[in-house]
Amino acid sequence: MARMIWPLVFGIGGAAILVALGVWQVQRLAWKEAVLADIDARIMAAPMAIPDQPDSQADRYLPVEAEGVIGDTFIRVLVSQRRIGAGYRVISPFETGGRVVLLDRGFIPVAEDLPAAPEGRVTVIGNLHWPDEVTGATPVPDLEENIWFARDVPALAEALGTAPILIIARNVSETEGVLTPLPVDTSGIPNDHLSYAITWFSLALIWLGMTLYLLWRIRQRMI
C-alpha cells in the first residue's frame, strides 16, 4: 500500500489544481460577460455631442451625434467580411464646425469603386473608438496604393490632418451607395474563457483517469 500513497497524492493534487484553474476560468467567463454587456449597453445609449477633449479610455465606445462635411480625401484600411470577402474600411476627414475628426464611413468590397463623399452637411450617428489593431506583424501602409492594414488613429489623423478622434459611423443621413457602415460592436472582443474552462476540466478528468490506471498497474504488480 505504501507504493500507492505518493501516486495517489500526486494524482489528487494535480487534479485539484486543474479543477481550480477550470473554476477560475468560469469566474472569468462571468466577469467577461458582464463587461461585454456593459459595453453593449454603452454602445447603444443615446448619442451625445463629441466631448471637447475626449479620452481614449474613458470615452471608448461613447455614442455621439455630429453634423458636418465629409472631406474628399480618404484612406482605405484592408479588412475582410464574412460571406463577402476582402474589402476596405473607408476613413475620411469630417469637419464638424471648427474641428476636423476622423470618420470611419463603412465597408466597400475591393471590386467596387468608392463613390464621392456626400455633398453638403450630413448628420452622423456613431461611436468614438480607438481600435487597438496594430501589432508587430502589421505591415506598414502602402502609401502608393493608399492601403493601410490597421486603424492606427494617431497615424491616420496625421496623414489626413485631423484630430486623433475617430467616429465609427452607425448611421449617416445621406446614403453612400455601396458603402455599408460597420458599427462598433463586441464581436471582436475575445471571450474564450468557456473553452479554457472546458480544457482545464477535461485535463482534470484525464489526469484522474491516468492516476487510476497507474494505481491499477501498481496493484496488479503487488498481487
Buried (B, 14 or more C-beta within 10 A) or exposed (E): EEEEEEBBEEBEEBBEBBBEBBEBBBEBBEEBEEEBEEBBEBBBEEBEEBEEEBEBEEBBBBBBBBEBBBBEBBBBBBBEEEEEEEBBBBBBBBBBEEBBBBBBBBBBEEEEEBBEBBEEBBEBBBBBBBBEBBEEEEEEBEEEEEBBBBBBBEBBBEBBEBBBBBBBBBEBEEEBEBBBBBBBBBEEEEBEBBEBBEBBBEBBEEBBEBBEEBBEEBEEEEE
